[in-house]
């Protein structure tokens, strides 16, 4: 579904941050900000809440640790117990390295999958960018035309932006 957006394109991150703060003070709702690299303080300027990804990482870590321990307990203690040097079949201390490695592996793979789904970067999807220059050297503020005030375009120009009005699928 395509919508009309007012795009404010900046060449540097400092004017972008200033513009975001000014536009939000004036009560304008910013749909999204696109940058070629992470900008320190932009999340706070946009009023974003803290990410829930650390919670997902903890849950994936718990899953990996549980899988590691239960896999080894099943294989070495139930399915195929072996007497190696008189040691018990379920020697929990020996399970630590494999459990640790499986915890890290499941956490990493789970976080990659979670990030791809949360960011809508699923392979095969077309990238949703309002301007192709965003990937190299342009910073962009996208404001929905329907919710914007009549002076947003001129205000963006005052703040140093190149202003465009485009119909884009974001």
N, C-alpha and C positions, 0 to 999 in steps of 0.2 A: 504494500500500500504506500503510495507516494503522497507526500505532504509538502507544502510550501514552507521554506525556511528562510530567514534572514541570516546570512553568514557574515561574520566579522572575521577577516583574515589578518593576522598579525605576523610580523617578521621576527619578533623577539618575545621571550616569556615574561619579561617585566611589564610591558604594556598590557599583555594578556591578563596577568594577575590583577593589575590595577583596574582594567575594564570589567572583569568578573565581579570584583568587589563593588565597583560603582553601579553596575547594572543591577546587582542584587539589592543594594541599598535603595535604589529607586523603585524596587518592587517588580522588576522584570523577571520572568521565569525562564531560566536558561535550560534548553533541552539537553545539550551535551557540549563538551569541550573536547576537541581533538588536538593532540600534540604529537610531534615526531619522537619525543622522548619524555620520560617522567618529569613533571614540574613540581618541585618542592612547595608545599603549601596550597596546591590547587584543590585537593580534597576538602580541606578546611574552608577555603574560599567558596566552594560550591555547596557547602553544608552537608556533605556526604557523611553517613554514619560509618562507624568502624566496620571493617570487613568481617564476615563470619568464616572466612577460609581457615583461620587457625583452629576453629572447632572441628571443621571437616578433617583437617590434618590429624588432630588428636584421635578422632574416631577411626580414621584409616590406620593409624598407628596401633590402636587397640585391636583392630581386626587382624592386622599383620602379626602382632605378637601372639594373639590367640591361635591363629592358623599355624604359626611356627611351632608353638608348644604342642598343640593337639596333633599336628602331623607327625612330629617325632615320637610323641607318646604312643600313638597308634602303631606306627611302623616298627619302632624298636621295642615296645613293651607288650603289644597285643598280637599284631599280625605276624611278625617274624622275630621273636625274642632270641637273642644270641648271648651265650656266655663267653665274654671276651675277657680273659685274664682274671676271672673270678669277680668281675664288677657286676653290679645289679643291672638288669635290663633297663630300668628307668633311672638312669643317673642324670638328674635334673641339671646339675652343674655343667655337664657336657652339652646340654641343649642351648646354652647361652649364645654362642656365636651364630648358629643357624637362626635362632629366634630373632636376634638383633638384625641380622641381614634381611630376613623376610619382613620384619617390621619396617625397615627403611625402604625396601623395594615396594611393598604394598602402599606405603604412604606416598612415595614419589609418583607412582603410577596413578593412584587415586587422585592426587592433587592435580596432575596434568589433565586428567579427564574432567575433574570438577571445574578447573579453570576454562577449559575449552567449551564446556556446556554453558557455564555462567556468562562467558563473554560472547557466546554465539559464534565461536570460531570453529564450528564443526566442519570437518573436511567436506568439500563439495559445495559449501555455501559461498555465495558471492560476497566479497567485502563490502560493507556499507560505509562508504566515505563520501562526504559531500564534495570534496575537491581532491584530485590525485596528488597535489603538491604537499598534502599533509604528511605523507610518509617521508619526506625529505627535509623541508625547511620552512613550512608554514604552520602556524597555530591558528585554530579556528574555533569560534564560538557559534553554535547553532541555536537560533531562537525561533520557535514556532510562530508563524505569521498570525495565526488565529488568536493566540494569547498575548501577542505583543502590543505595546502601545504604539501610537502613530509616530512617535519621535525616536524610536529605537535605532533606525538606520542613521539618522543625523547624529544621534548620541554616539554611536559606534565610530562614525567618521571623526567626531571631536576627540575621541579617545585614541585615534591614530590607526584605525582599521580600514582596510579595503573592504567595501561592503558589496555583497551580491545577494540577489534574491533568486533562489533556485527551488525547483521542485525535485526533491530527492527522497529516496527510500532509506530511512534511518531506523 
